[in-house]
Structure formats: C-alpha cells, structure tokens
Amino acid sequence: GEWGGSVLVSMEWGTTRRRGFNASWPQVGVPVGLILGNAVLLLFSAISGSAFGIWGWRVPFLLSLVLVGIGLYIRLGILETPTFTRLLEQRKIERQPLWEAMRRYPGEIVASAFVRMSEQAPFYLYTSFVIAFGVDHLHFSKNFMLLSVIVAAIVSLITLPVAGYLSDRFGRKLIYGVGAVASIVYAFPYFLLLGSGVAAVAMLAVVLSLITHDFQYGPQAALIAESFTGRVRYSGSSLGYQFASIIAGGPSPLIATALLAKFGATGPISGYIIFCAVLTLIALALIPNRQALDHTVEYDEAEPAGGVAQQPAT
C-alpha cells in the first residue's frame, strides 16, 4: 500500500512526459534501504563480535524506528495530488476501490503481478540468497558479501532513475523488456562469475545482477500505475504489486535453496531465473500500453477496461 501511495504521489505531481523518471524515485528507496541495512549489519557484526547473535542483530531493527518517523513526517507534509483533488471536486471517489479495481481491471492486476516475476524473484536471490551462497559454498567472508551488495546498491542509485528516464524517452515496455531479456542472458554467467574464486569478479557479478533488475524496477512503477484509471489507481496498482510478493519475492530464496540442495549445482537456479523472465515477457506483452494517455483525467470513461494499446509519448 505504501508503495502505491509514494509512486502515485510522484507520478501524479509530475509532468506527463516525465512520469517514468518521476515514479522511479520512490524505487530508489530500495537500494537506499539495502545500503543502510547492510552497512549497519556490517558495522554491528564487527563491533559486537560473538554478542551479535545474542543482542547485536536487534539494534538495526530499533534504528529503523528513526526512518519510520522520518517517513511519517514527510508523508504528512505532502498535499494530495491534482488528480485526486479533481476527483474529490467531481465526487468521483469510489466507495469500494478495491472491489472496483478487481471487477473492472482483473487482467491488469494479474499482468502487473506476473510482469514483476523477473524483477522481484531474482532480486531476492541477488541480495539475500547470494550472501549465504557466497559464504557457505564459495567461502567468501560474510562481510565481503555484504559489502558487495552495498556496492551494487550504490550503483542502483544511478541506474534506477536512468532506466525510468529511458522509459520516458523510448517507451516503458521496451526498456522493461530489455531488462527482462538481460536477466535471461545473464542467468548463467552470473553464477560463473560468482564462482570464479576472484573477489573482484564476484563483486562485479553482484553489481551486474542489480543492473538487470534496475532496468525493470525503474520503469515498473509508472508501467503498473498507468494501467489503472485515477479512481482505482492506488488499489489496482497496489494489488498487482503486492500479489507478486506471494508468487515471486517470498518463495524465490526457498526455491533456490531447495534447487541447490537437490541438484548440488547452480544450473537449475539459473533455469528458474530464466523461467521467471519468460513469464514476465508474456505478461509484458499482455499488459496495456497506456503511456501516452493523459492520466490526470478519467480515461476509462472513453476507453473500456483492457483498452486499446497506445503509442508511448516521445
């Protein structure tokens, strides 16, 4: 839900031709979180030593309360977007937006969830599973693996908004598709680079993995939000986005761990990444392209749900 709110605020306050770039900035919160979270873990694991397992791991969670306070302060200071204000004035607020989104846009919700498969499922492999894999199977230190993810996240601070900008320039679905195809191409080289035994090469593998993710995650916010009209945009986009956590993000580290235990090799995990990317490409072909529409008006009054594909703004 909070993802939907931050994305819609960024998208609806911005200009039509910069929706992808504007909506990519809330996505930057993910690499910022990776940097802060892993940096704090790195710091406290070094300071507290053996005590880390007893009490040290709790400190990062307590420190997160500060970020909650900052986020609440910022959110309370943001005005409602012009689109929502206009809906209020025209008395077009849905009484049951969740139900209306499911009733009128079931295809968009499902497509929004599956279009995230090759972004979210590999993301947890690239940032969570890789740490345990690097320590237990490749014999790198935990601190090195945490540092590798931090470096990758720093690069993402640049590549995420760049991908959002490129989606404005060349089309949302095109840039997203480039990221999905890159995930397929990189699935096997990723583990080859990790297993090289050379620390710098392994770190490069982690950095490149997040770049393939970013070219999907950057345009993703606008791509999903544009699929729904203003009256149900928050509910519809949040439903699709969060449903992906059930089918993609949550199971992926467990699936990768099970595949590694059963086959004793990383090839099946690469196959899983490719499978997710293929599902994404299918969903990407099916999701409506409404990039060129004016999302400050209720476009669905003139266009039936499921709508006619539109050419991207240039």
C-alpha angles and dihedrals in degrees: 000000000000089000089057093049096049093045095048093048090052094043099043095045091052132076122272094247093052101045094115093050094044095047092048092067096073085052088061086071088078097063090040088055091048091051095048096040097047092040091055091047090049091050098046095042087058096044102043098039111183090000089068091083091051104044111337096083090060094062096073089053091052091048089055088071087073090058090049089056093048092049092049092050092051094045094051090053096054118097122224113271121259090248094056092042090054091050089053092050092048092045092235097135112133115235091209106026094165093056093042091052091052093044098047103029109032092135093051092049093051093044091049090055096047094042085066095057097096092040103046104031095053091040091069089047091051096047108025113018091044092063094058091039092051093049101040102036107021096036097228117147119262090238091056092051092048089049091050091055090047091053090048090050091051089055089049090060085072104032096051097061090037089057090048090052093048089052089058091049103041105017135285097247094046095055091042090051091051089056093048093049089047088056089056093047093046098044096095100030088054094068093038090058092044091051095048091100091229113116096213092050091048090052090049089053091056093047094050091048092061092048090061087049094048095056086063101035094049097059093030098087094056093038092057097038092050090058091073134057120241098262093061102017095110095048097039097047092044092050093053094042096049095041087063089064088065098047100031121013101039100047099038100086090044091049092048092048091049093048092049092049094048100043102023090221139087096231094091090051090054087050089053091053090051091048090054091049092051090053089050093052090051091049090045090056091051101043112096117253103228097154094120096051124105102249093189088077132055096262094174091073087072097029122053118232110275086037138193117291113255130206114249119254115257 
